[in-house]
Amino acid sequence: GKRVVLVFFGGRWCKKCNEVAPRLKRFVNSVSTKGVSFVFVSHDRDEVSCSKFWKGSLATGLCVPFEDRYRKGRLDGFFKVMRVPRLVALNGGNGEVLKNDVLADVLQLKNDGEDAAIEMWLGRKLKNI
């Protein structure tokens, strides 16, 4: 099973989202065989923008269908997403929030630091909300 599920909230219109997307994609691709899965939740204004950002910048993991605005709204509310980009780490076994925003962790990783990041997130006992 999956040890960690990363949920990325972002959009094509967001400059910072576009800046972090290549690094995030590399990270996700490098940890996909280590029990980490990835879900994208679009904050785009239309389906074309969502598709272009997903296919052009991320193209990894799963994407919540753009037309499922109800699910997007529920996820935004549950994780208290007020701005993007945001990357939430969940326990893949029980869905518990490991850390409410791990984007800075991913962007600061040095070579071969993926395993240490995953173990750090899994070792956390409290939600950082």
BAKE-797086 format. One record per residue (C-alpha): z, x, y; residue number from 1. Coordinates in Angstrom, 3 decimals, always signed. Each point is the difference from the previous one (the first is absolute). Layout:
<pt Z="Z" X="X" Y="Y" num="NUM"/>
...
// end
This chain:
<pt Z="+0.000" X="+0.000" Y="+0.000" num="1"/>
<pt Z="-0.153" X="+0.861" Y="+3.657" num="2"/>
<pt Z="+2.947" X="+1.936" Y="+1.386" num="3"/>
<pt Z="-0.840" X="-0.548" Y="+3.670" num="4"/>
<pt Z="-2.182" X="-2.558" Y="+1.786" num="5"/>
<pt Z="-1.130" X="+0.947" Y="+3.503" num="6"/>
<pt Z="-0.915" X="-2.882" Y="+2.314" num="7"/>
<pt Z="-2.069" X="+1.029" Y="+3.030" num="8"/>
<pt Z="-0.250" X="-2.285" Y="+3.030" num="9"/>
<pt Z="-2.863" X="+1.026" Y="+2.283" num="10"/>
<pt Z="-3.334" X="-0.888" Y="+1.546" num="11"/>
<pt Z="-3.325" X="+1.376" Y="+1.129" num="12"/>
<pt Z="+0.758" X="-0.686" Y="+3.690" num="13"/>
<pt Z="+3.145" X="+2.171" Y="-0.183" num="14"/>
<pt Z="-0.685" X="+3.577" Y="+1.135" num="15"/>
<pt Z="+3.053" X="+1.431" Y="-1.807" num="16"/>
<pt Z="-0.990" X="-1.853" Y="-3.220" num="17"/>
<pt Z="-3.416" X="+1.666" Y="+0.126" num="18"/>
<pt Z="+1.605" X="+3.386" Y="+0.632" num="19"/>
<pt Z="+2.383" X="-0.235" Y="-2.975" num="20"/>
<pt Z="-2.411" X="-1.658" Y="-2.457" num="21"/>
<pt Z="-1.657" X="+3.200" Y="-1.341" num="22"/>
<pt Z="+3.361" X="+1.691" Y="-0.669" num="23"/>
<pt Z="+1.407" X="-3.170" Y="-1.520" num="24"/>
<pt Z="-3.048" X="-0.386" Y="-2.258" num="25"/>
<pt Z="+0.335" X="+3.604" Y="-1.221" num="26"/>
<pt Z="+3.695" X="-0.546" Y="-0.712" num="27"/>
<pt Z="-0.560" X="-3.259" Y="-1.879" num="28"/>
<pt Z="-2.820" X="+1.500" Y="-2.050" num="29"/>
<pt Z="+2.154" X="+3.020" Y="-0.895" num="30"/>
<pt Z="+2.955" X="-2.120" Y="-1.172" num="31"/>
<pt Z="-1.865" X="-2.840" Y="-1.718" num="32"/>
<pt Z="+0.478" X="+1.723" Y="-3.377" num="33"/>
<pt Z="+3.715" X="+0.497" Y="+0.712" num="34"/>
<pt Z="+1.008" X="-3.648" Y="-0.083" num="35"/>
<pt Z="-0.763" X="-0.890" Y="+3.618" num="36"/>
<pt Z="-2.157" X="-2.961" Y="+0.994" num="37"/>
<pt Z="-1.293" X="-1.015" Y="+3.423" num="38"/>
<pt Z="-0.504" X="-3.372" Y="+1.715" num="39"/>
<pt Z="-1.714" X="-0.504" Y="+3.372" num="40"/>
<pt Z="+0.961" X="-2.918" Y="+2.258" num="41"/>
<pt Z="-2.543" X="-0.411" Y="+2.790" num="42"/>
<pt Z="+0.982" X="-0.669" Y="+3.591" num="43"/>
<pt Z="-3.631" X="-0.279" Y="+1.002" num="44"/>
<pt Z="-1.250" X="-2.957" Y="+1.999" num="45"/>
<pt Z="-2.947" X="-0.790" Y="-2.267" num="46"/>
<pt Z="-1.195" X="+0.544" Y="-3.548" num="47"/>
<pt Z="-2.843" X="+2.357" Y="+0.976" num="48"/>
<pt Z="+2.422" X="+2.394" Y="+1.736" num="49"/>
<pt Z="+2.392" X="-0.202" Y="-2.952" num="50"/>
<pt Z="-2.767" X="+0.788" Y="-2.458" num="51"/>
<pt Z="-1.357" X="+2.889" Y="+2.084" num="52"/>
<pt Z="+3.454" X="+1.585" Y="+0.354" num="53"/>
<pt Z="+0.834" X="-0.521" Y="-3.678" num="54"/>
<pt Z="-3.314" X="+1.226" Y="-1.408" num="55"/>
<pt Z="-0.607" X="+2.699" Y="+2.597" num="56"/>
<pt Z="+3.450" X="+1.490" Y="+0.484" num="57"/>
<pt Z="+2.243" X="-0.856" Y="-2.954" num="58"/>
<pt Z="-1.969" X="-1.287" Y="-3.009" num="59"/>
<pt Z="+2.911" X="+0.593" Y="-2.321" num="60"/>
<pt Z="+2.501" X="-2.265" Y="-1.711" num="61"/>
<pt Z="+0.044" X="-3.729" Y="+0.707" num="62"/>
<pt Z="-0.689" X="-2.048" Y="+3.107" num="63"/>
<pt Z="+1.600" X="-3.367" Y="+0.745" num="64"/>
<pt Z="-3.079" X="-2.231" Y="+0.525" num="65"/>
<pt Z="-0.627" X="-0.480" Y="+3.714" num="66"/>
<pt Z="-0.289" X="-3.767" Y="-0.379" num="67"/>
<pt Z="+3.523" X="-0.143" Y="-1.474" num="68"/>
<pt Z="+1.674" X="-0.138" Y="+3.415" num="69"/>
<pt Z="+2.960" X="-1.867" Y="-1.486" num="70"/>
<pt Z="+0.884" X="+2.942" Y="-2.257" num="71"/>
<pt Z="-0.550" X="+2.466" Y="+2.860" num="72"/>
<pt Z="+2.359" X="-2.035" Y="+2.177" num="73"/>
<pt Z="+2.634" X="-0.130" Y="-2.728" num="74"/>
<pt Z="-0.205" X="+3.777" Y="-0.534" num="75"/>
<pt Z="+0.196" X="+0.655" Y="+3.757" num="76"/>
<pt Z="+3.061" X="-2.214" Y="+0.233" num="77"/>
<pt Z="+1.729" X="+1.398" Y="-3.064" num="78"/>
<pt Z="-0.460" X="+3.622" Y="+1.128" num="79"/>
<pt Z="+0.513" X="-0.855" Y="+3.694" num="80"/>
<pt Z="-3.349" X="+1.589" Y="+0.969" num="81"/>
<pt Z="-0.178" X="-0.009" Y="+3.792" num="82"/>
<pt Z="-2.607" X="+2.751" Y="+0.422" num="83"/>
<pt Z="-2.406" X="+2.061" Y="-2.055" num="84"/>
<pt Z="-0.464" X="+2.382" Y="-1.657" num="85"/>
<pt Z="+2.849" X="-0.521" Y="-2.423" num="86"/>
<pt Z="+0.396" X="+1.263" Y="-3.563" num="87"/>
<pt Z="+2.743" X="-1.562" Y="-2.125" num="88"/>
<pt Z="+1.167" X="+1.523" Y="-3.299" num="89"/>
<pt Z="+1.150" X="-2.405" Y="-2.713" num="90"/>
<pt Z="+1.549" X="+0.618" Y="-3.394" num="91"/>
<pt Z="-2.821" X="-0.804" Y="-2.418" num="92"/>
<pt Z="+2.460" X="-1.272" Y="-2.599" num="93"/>
<pt Z="+2.052" X="-2.502" Y="+1.966" num="94"/>
<pt Z="-1.751" X="-0.335" Y="+3.394" num="95"/>
<pt Z="+2.989" X="+1.300" Y="+1.953" num="96"/>
<pt Z="-0.805" X="+1.602" Y="+3.348" num="97"/>
<pt Z="+0.500" X="+3.745" Y="-0.421" num="98"/>
<pt Z="-0.797" X="+0.815" Y="+3.625" num="99"/>
<pt Z="-1.370" X="-2.260" Y="+2.689" num="100"/>
<pt Z="-2.399" X="+2.571" Y="+1.471" num="101"/>
<pt Z="-1.095" X="+3.126" Y="-1.858" num="102"/>
<pt Z="-3.089" X="+0.779" Y="+2.055" num="103"/>
<pt Z="+1.671" X="+2.936" Y="+1.775" num="104"/>
<pt Z="+1.118" X="+1.344" Y="-3.404" num="105"/>
<pt Z="-3.595" X="-0.059" Y="-1.256" num="106"/>
<pt Z="-1.442" X="+1.559" Y="+3.148" num="107"/>
<pt Z="+2.555" X="+2.860" Y="-0.068" num="108"/>
<pt Z="-0.572" X="+0.959" Y="-3.645" num="109"/>
<pt Z="-0.888" X="+3.572" Y="-0.736" num="110"/>
<pt Z="-2.197" X="+1.074" Y="-2.913" num="111"/>
<pt Z="+1.142" X="-1.514" Y="-3.302" num="112"/>
<pt Z="+2.842" X="-1.866" Y="+1.716" num="113"/>
<pt Z="-0.989" X="-3.352" Y="-1.505" num="114"/>
<pt Z="+2.438" X="+0.164" Y="-2.911" num="115"/>
<pt Z="+2.898" X="+0.869" Y="+2.301" num="116"/>
<pt Z="-0.827" X="-2.943" Y="+2.275" num="117"/>
<pt Z="-0.145" X="-2.442" Y="-2.910" num="118"/>
<pt Z="+3.305" X="+1.229" Y="-1.396" num="119"/>
<pt Z="+1.588" X="-0.138" Y="+3.463" num="120"/>
<pt Z="-1.060" X="-3.646" Y="+0.419" num="121"/>
<pt Z="+1.183" X="-0.918" Y="-3.496" num="122"/>
<pt Z="+3.329" X="+1.732" Y="+0.620" num="123"/>
<pt Z="+0.802" X="-2.132" Y="+3.032" num="124"/>
<pt Z="+2.702" X="-2.577" Y="-0.568" num="125"/>
<pt Z="-0.125" X="-1.854" Y="+3.325" num="126"/>
<pt Z="-2.852" X="-1.716" Y="+1.810" num="127"/>
<pt Z="-0.951" X="+1.722" Y="+3.233" num="128"/>
<pt Z="-0.803" X="-3.098" Y="+2.011" num="129"/>
// end
